[in-house]
Amino acid sequence: MQAETPLVQPIPESLQNKLTALMQDLLLKSHELSFEYSTLDCEDIQVCPLAKKAKELFKIIKELNELVKKMGQLAKPY
């Protein structure tokens, strides 16, 4: 007896396009922020609250970007 595969509904193209557009905008803005962060003139950047929040954001964006890449690879037909 074969195990039944769960039915997975495809993500509508309009939703995929919206997600892609938002991800591109988010990545562009975070890229711009990374330039500002890396050129910030601060005596001790490790204790600067803005720098700390920027670093946290970059970590989340990196993880989100990697997840979206994996999802794209899974969605490709073989």
N, C-alpha and C positions, 0 to 999 in steps of 0.2 A: 504494500500500500504506500502510495506516495504522499508525502506531506504537502498540504496545500500552501501555496505561496500567498501571503497576504496581498490583497489588492491595494495598489498605491495609485492614487489619482495623479495624473500629470499636472504640473504647475502651469497655469495659463500663461501664454506668451506675454500678455500685457503685464502680468505680475513679474515675470522674469525680467522684462525690459525695465520696469520701474526699479526693481532691485539693482539691476546693473547700473542704471543711471545714478541711483543714490550712492552705490558703492564707489563709482567713479568720482562723484562729487566729494564724498567723504575722503577718499584717498588723495585727491588733489588738495583739499584744504589741509589735511594732515601733513602732506608733503611741504606745503607752504609754511605751516607751523613748525615743522622740523628745521627748516632753514633759519627761522627766527630763533628757535631754541638753541641751535648749534652756534649761533653768532651772538647770543645774549651776553652783554657785558654785565656780569654779576660777580661780585667778589667771591661768593661761595654758592655756586649754582645748585649744589646738592641740598641746600636748605631753603632755596627760593620756592615759595608755595606754587607759583605759576609753573615753574620748571618741573616740580614734582607731579602736578596734575597733567602736564603735557606728556611726561614720560609714561604715566599710567595710561593715558589715551593711546599713545603709540603702541603699547603692548597689546591693548585690546584690538586695535585696528589691524595689527599684524596677525593676531590669531583669527580675526574675522576674515581677513584676506585669504589666509591659508585654508580656512573652512570653505569659502566660496570656490576656491580652486578645486578642492576635493569634490565638491558637489558638481562642478562642471565636468570633471572627469568621469564621475559616476553616471551623469546624464547622457554622455556620448554613447551612441550605439556602436557596437563592435563590428 
